[in-house]
Amino acid sequence: MEENIHSATSPQKCRDMERRYGWKLKTIRKTPDSILKVDCVFYGQQTSFAPPENSQGETDNDK
């Protein structure tokens, strides 16, 4: 089964993502990172948070 994984600063942030995006939380894994302390593992296809595009199809980083 596919997993959708996003890092977070705390387990509570995983639960916040679950509520905000409607994803079902599978598990929370600790990481060795001192800032992003956990990986939130959700059921489903991997998603990403891409920067929004403007009306010309460029991202803010292209300017």
Order of alpha helices (4+ residues) and beta strands (2+ residues): beta-alpha-beta-beta
